[in-house]
Amino acid sequence: MSDKMMYFEDFIKIILSCFLGGLIGQQRQMKGMAMGVRTHIVVCVSAALVQIISIDYNILNGTNIDVMRLGAQVISGIGFLGMASVIKNGNNIIGLTTAASIWFIACVGLAIGSGIYFPGIIATIVIYLILKDVFNLDKRTESRKKIKDDH
């Protein structure tokens, strides 16, 4: 692969991770969560960049270093950022879904940065639909909770 082709593909990876991160972040922002569009884009693009660096380093230097090493650090380290969105308020815990979406979007960034486009895109669409509650999961779980609480 020529350097120009590699850099063009890297450009596509960054733009795609920006779009996918923004899609999930937009939904979180619409819900009024502090971690919205910008945070999700930054996390997704950063994770993609980490993976691009890992892969491109091997290509440019002709080495065979484990390209998943840096990505593994993203996966474990992102938990600290996600925990910033979790708040305990009495018996309620707020922000778990946002914490999960931050972790998820980091994984999407790693997938896109690795050039694994289709699973990254499909997973983003699935999670977006879940977060938008297209399948009325909130209503279904609330009705079950009410039934359980009544007994």
Backbone torsions as a table, in degrees:
resi	resn	phi	psi	omega
1	MET	NA	132.4	179.2
2	SER	-73.9	158.2	178.9
3	ASP	-60.0	-39.6	-179.8
4	LYS	-62.5	-43.4	179.9
5	MET	-65.7	-41.3	179.6
6	MET	-62.5	-43.8	-178.6
7	TYR	-69.6	-33.5	175.7
8	PHE	-65.0	-43.3	178.2
9	GLU	-64.5	-38.0	176.1
10	ASP	-61.4	-39.8	177.3
11	PHE	-60.5	-46.0	178.8
12	ILE	-61.1	-42.3	179.3
13	LYS	-60.2	-44.2	-179.3
14	ILE	-65.7	-45.5	-179.7
15	ILE	-64.3	-44.3	-179.8
16	LEU	-64.6	-42.4	178.8
17	SER	-66.2	-33.8	175.7
18	CYS	-62.8	-45.7	-179.6
19	PHE	-64.3	-47.7	-177.5
20	LEU	-66.6	-41.3	176.3
21	GLY	-62.4	-40.3	178.7
22	GLY	-66.2	-34.5	179.5
23	LEU	-62.7	-48.7	179.2
24	ILE	-70.3	-41.1	179.4
25	GLY	-62.1	-36.8	177.9
26	GLN	-61.5	-41.0	179.5
27	GLN	-65.9	-42.3	179.2
28	ARG	-64.3	-39.2	179.4
29	GLN	-66.9	-37.6	177.9
30	MET	-63.2	-27.9	177.1
31	LYS	-81.2	-3.1	177.9
32	GLY	84.9	18.1	-179.5
33	MET	-82.9	148.1	-177.7
34	ALA	-65.7	-36.2	178.2
35	MET	-88.5	97.7	-175.5
36	GLY	-113.2	-137.0	-173.5
37	VAL	-57.9	-54.3	-174.7
38	ARG	-62.0	-44.6	-178.6
39	THR	-62.4	-45.8	-179.2
40	HIS	-64.7	-39.1	177.3
41	ILE	-64.3	-46.2	-178.6
42	VAL	-61.0	-43.7	-179.8
43	VAL	-64.6	-46.5	-176.6
44	CYS	-66.5	-45.7	-180.0
45	VAL	-66.7	-38.8	179.0
46	SER	-63.0	-44.9	178.5
47	ALA	-63.3	-40.8	177.5
48	ALA	-62.2	-42.1	179.8
49	LEU	-62.7	-41.8	177.7
50	VAL	-57.5	-44.0	-178.3
51	GLN	-71.6	-37.1	176.7
52	ILE	-61.1	-44.7	178.5
53	ILE	-58.1	-46.7	-179.2
54	SER	-59.0	-47.4	-176.4
55	ILE	-72.0	-47.5	-177.9
56	ASP	-64.3	-33.9	178.5
57	TYR	-58.2	-45.2	178.0
58	ASN	-62.9	-42.9	-177.8
59	ILE	-66.1	-47.9	-175.3
60	LEU	-71.2	-31.1	-176.7
61	ASN	-104.0	-0.5	178.9
62	GLY	63.2	30.4	179.7
63	THR	-100.4	174.3	179.2
64	ASN	-131.2	54.1	-179.4
65	ILE	-83.1	146.5	179.8
66	ASP	-58.5	111.0	-176.0
67	VAL	-77.3	-9.2	-180.0
68	MET	-91.6	-7.2	-177.5
69	ARG	-59.0	-52.3	-180.0
70	LEU	-66.3	-38.8	178.3
71	GLY	-61.0	-37.1	177.8
72	ALA	-62.7	-35.0	178.1
73	GLN	-68.9	-33.4	176.4
74	VAL	-64.1	-46.8	-177.4
75	ILE	-61.0	-44.1	-179.3
76	SER	-76.7	-35.0	-176.8
77	GLY	-75.7	-26.0	-176.5
78	ILE	-67.1	-20.5	177.8
79	GLY	-58.6	-33.0	178.7
80	PHE	-65.7	-40.8	177.6
81	LEU	-67.4	-42.8	179.8
82	GLY	-61.3	-37.2	-179.2
83	MET	-65.8	-21.3	177.5
84	ALA	-66.5	-19.0	-178.8
85	SER	-94.5	-4.7	-177.3
86	VAL	-93.7	126.7	-179.1
87	ILE	-129.8	131.6	175.1
88	LYS	-96.7	123.9	-178.7
89	ASN	-127.6	92.4	-175.5
90	GLY	67.0	-123.8	177.9
91	ASN	-87.3	-7.1	-177.3
92	ASN	-97.0	145.7	172.9
93	ILE	-118.8	124.2	-176.4
94	ILE	-113.4	139.3	172.7
95	GLY	102.8	1.9	-179.3
96	LEU	-64.6	-38.9	179.8
97	THR	-66.7	-38.3	177.3
98	THR	-66.3	-40.7	176.7
99	ALA	-59.9	-42.8	179.0
100	ALA	-66.5	-38.3	-179.2
101	SER	-68.5	-33.2	176.2
102	ILE	-66.0	-43.5	178.6
103	TRP	-64.8	-43.5	179.2
104	PHE	-59.9	-46.6	-174.4
105	ILE	-69.0	-27.6	173.1
106	ALA	-65.0	-40.4	177.2
107	CYS	-64.7	-38.0	176.3
108	VAL	-62.4	-44.2	177.7
109	GLY	-58.5	-41.5	177.9
110	LEU	-64.2	-40.8	178.9
111	ALA	-63.8	-47.8	-179.1
112	ILE	-65.0	-42.9	177.8
113	GLY	-61.1	-28.1	178.1
114	SER	-83.6	-6.3	-178.2
115	GLY	84.3	15.0	179.1
116	ILE	-96.0	75.8	-169.7
117	TYR	-71.7	-51.8	-172.1
118	PHE	-58.3	-51.7	178.4
119	PRO	-61.7	-36.5	178.1
120	GLY	-63.4	-42.2	179.5
121	ILE	-69.4	-47.4	-178.9
122	ILE	-62.6	-44.2	179.2
123	ALA	-61.6	-39.4	178.6
124	THR	-64.0	-43.1	178.5
125	ILE	-62.2	-45.2	-179.8
126	VAL	-61.2	-48.5	-178.8
127	ILE	-66.0	-37.8	177.0
128	TYR	-59.7	-45.5	179.4
129	LEU	-64.1	-37.9	177.6
130	ILE	-65.9	-45.6	-179.3
131	LEU	-65.9	-33.5	176.3
132	LYS	-76.0	-7.0	-179.1
133	ASP	57.4	43.3	178.7
134	VAL	-59.4	-32.2	-176.8
135	PHE	-93.9	12.8	179.4
136	ASN	53.8	39.2	179.9
137	LEU	-64.1	-36.2	178.7
138	ASP	-59.5	-46.8	-179.6
139	LYS	-65.3	-39.9	-179.5
140	ARG	-65.4	-43.4	-179.4
141	THR	-73.3	-32.9	176.7
142	GLU	-65.2	-42.5	-178.9
143	SER	-66.2	-37.1	176.7
144	ARG	-67.9	-37.5	179.3
145	LYS	-65.6	-41.1	178.7
146	LYS	-62.7	-41.7	179.1
147	ILE	-63.7	-44.2	179.9
148	LYS	-64.6	-41.7	-179.7
149	ASP	-67.5	-29.8	-177.8
150	ASP	-72.8	-23.1	-176.5
151	HIS	-91.7	NA	NA
